[in-house]
């Protein structure tokens, strides 16, 4: 499916044409591979990797790095963000999660993401003998590379469960089938989302904030590590 950009202000874009090429088209092309690294810079705009999912971008500057030296990988890019703000609405988050669950043949249905001040709520139904409704709530933080969701509260059939994710059904692995979803790792009551594996996006995440309008990520240059004395 083609990627889509909508530009709201004049920008310098050096790689748009490459992003519009699908791997199938690239495989058929006899032309040589493009430059392995190109640049994307925009003051304000948005990016849609699939229908129903939109990332709002501001003060954005990134390198588009090819995944390989030959076709079709040379046409597939990882977005290495130098700096910029990326905002994602609850509706886009819901659609992205639903897509990942379909890839993993998850038994979770009616999945929905809602955002509040500093809190994300994920809800849906788990198919057992009967459908079991659930809600998981907690804050989102970052270690600079990944997004970390910490489940503070869980309700199944309207009853709070203190054992958190490991107590619901046959542990979280059977709830979200997360062990089969690339880029998602689970440990106890924490879910770690690796942005490079999920969305081909990498860079230093300086902060992750949650508002009623959605998730806001701020990317900056990675801090320089000081040598130990």
Helices and strands as residue ranges (DSSP letters): E 4-7, E 12-13, H 16-19, H 23-28, E 37-50, E 53-66, G 73-75, E 77-88, H 90-103, E 108-116, E 119-127, E 131-138, E 140-142, E 146-150, E 153-156, E 159-160, G 164-167, H 171-176, G 178-180, E 184-187, E 190-194, H 195-199, E 201-211, E 214-220
